[in-house]
Amino acid sequence: MSAHRRPLVALLSSTAFEGHRLYEQRLAEELARDHDVLFVQPPTAVWTRRDGLRAGRGPVRAPRGVRVVTPWVPPASRRRGLHRLNAPVVALTLLAACLRDGRRPRAVVTAQDVTGPLARAARALGARTAFLVKDDYVAGAGLVGVPAARLRAGRERSLDLADEVVVVSPRLLRLAAERGRTAHLVPAGAPEPVAAEGAARAVAEGSAPGPAPGPAPEGERPFAVFLGMVSDRLDLGWLEELVRTGTDLVVVGPRQPTFTQDAAWQRLVADPRVRWLGPREAGEVAGVLARARVGVMPYTLSEFNRASFPLKVLEYLAAGLPVVSSRLDAVEWLDAPGVRVVDDAAGFAAAVAELVAAGPSARGAGERRAFAAGHTWRERGRRWRELLGLDAPAAGGPAAGEPAAGARA
């Protein structure tokens, strides 16, 4: 076994690696700076190999240090009874990937349920388990199409079995405490368009570092931007009021397949003031954010949303944008400069219109970037390494990267 191989971390994700870049994808990229990451995708039905979702796409594209594997399960495996097959398949996929490479992970971070098979697999590998709670899926059972009772049982089992529990919002911290678990709060992070010292200089000098806006489409007027998934979490009435009162809106992101407000959404995007760009590459997103006047977060006040930590708030701030949001616990906890919290559609439309009309402020943009620079994914990665003991030598047994039991060197 080569002595120079980097330590290994396994990350079991609740979302596929390609597509919308959420918490696990960003964390994997950050940990891959100094660790190898085995990214285990959610259980996927075997028929998706032939339905066009994966046909002809070849291997998943991942950055250096990240290896992506997929647990293949039978069709309809989310149905009652059949869903019990998923856990052993995920555990076997993890074990097989480690045995194939002849390596032991230092830790197993999972946003999937911590099942008995997974806990036993982690013990066999000598790895600590950390359960990542990103959302209150029990409250959002309708969004994911899984019975709330099944989700509750899985969450309670995971909280009991995991060595560490990590949550992304204060409300989820309280949820874990109700189960008797002490959890660590590690929210989503911000991208790093500029170094922290550069953002601090922006405040002092009144400059606004960041990506160049790039050429605007012909006839483009000042606009607000919504970045993210178009789903039932949004209050379309707020966006309709925004457009009705004269503000242009650009939407960047995919439409969730289970979205139930299609008629209202089609009416909204038919308005000439609205441009829906769909999912875009990171460079294009940066260009849109650089030209926008304000970022918006018009979420409904469901229990699911109240427990969430929207990644976009820090993405907006890192781009220097002011933000107008509905009253979410995580947004109020973050207490960031340039973020306005509103309580109704009229207040939302008025606040956004005011910021769009005011135009960009170099000093304000610098303050927002300086704040985001203290909440980057690099800082989140540092906190994860600390929690998992990844910077410390392996405790006993084979070192990280050495052959797992039964593996061929």
Phi, psi and omega in degrees: 000130182294130184287342186269002181294142183281156177300154184250138172235134174262135180232112181265111190265155173268356179223154180295154184293317181275155181104217183299124184272105183251199189304309187295322179296316180293319179296318179300315180297323180288314180296332182290356174299322183222008175226155167276140184239124172265107184264110181262115181287168177297157175306132186234131180296141186299332183293344180292348173294337187243359188265009178099341179290327180235350184298126176076003183273344180073194182293155178293134178280126181219152179289167179305135178093352180246124176245129185254129175232155184234126172281116181268126184236165179295156174302154178061027185285356176272352180289156181302133182093301180294334182297340180291344178286339187294317186300309179296327178295317178298315180298317179293324178297317177298311181298316181298319180295320179291318179293323180299321180270351181066043186223152174251129174286145174289328182208155173241110177261127185226129169264356170274166180299144173272097181269171175303311179301321180292318179299319179292322178297317179297319178296319179298328179273353181073029186251145172282148178250138175234122180269119180265116179257106184266335186207162172271084184293336177296316178292332181255030183304323180295330180290326184260353175071031179234140181304137182300323181297320179293319180294321180295316180297319179295319180294316181296319178297318181295318178297327180285322189271332187288146175290320179229151175237130179236132180236165186250356183212159180299323181295322178290331175298316179291324179299317179294321181297325178297335178268002179086016180251135170276123182246161177253134180267111177228091183290178171298164182242178180255151170293170184241076179291330178220158176289159182301319181293329177292321178293322178295320177297326180299322180294316183288324187263348182075016177267170182226082180293160178145182182296142176295142183300330183077172183291130177278147174304148181302132179079009182293128176262162175307140186216160168266156182232139167247124181246119176143189184287132172275109187214180179289358175287341183277148171263096183295335177299324178293318179292322178298319178294322178301312182289320181301326181271008168107008180265135174283146183227133172244130180247126180239113179151164182280165174261126180295134182302330182270009181302129186254358183255042189297320182298314179295322180294318179296323176296319181295310185287346175283345179291135181296344178277354185248133172236120176256113185269348184072190179291141180225158176292161186303320181296320178292320178299317179300321179295320178294315180298324181292333180268343184288161178259331183202145174260141185239149179221078183271069182272147171293160182266048175285161177299324179298311181294322181298332181271352186275167170233097184296125179300329189295335183299318179284331175294319176299311183296321178297333177275359179087007186275143164289161186228140171239125188224153166291169191278088179257143182305314184294324180294317178292323177297320182297323175052052185271151176292143176082012179250119177258132177254129183234165188242354180206170185297320181295316178295323177298309182298320181293317181295318180295315180300320179298315182289323178297317181290327183292332181081173184289147175241119182298317180294315179299318179297321179295320178297319181292319178295321179298320177296312181299329181295341175271000183228039184280166175296333176296319177293320177297320178297320178300318180294320178296317180299321179296313182297322184270358182065032185286340180271353180266155176298150178299140183273101175070167176067189180298143178292159177303133181099346178276165185302139172284162181302130178086356181276154175271129181291000000 
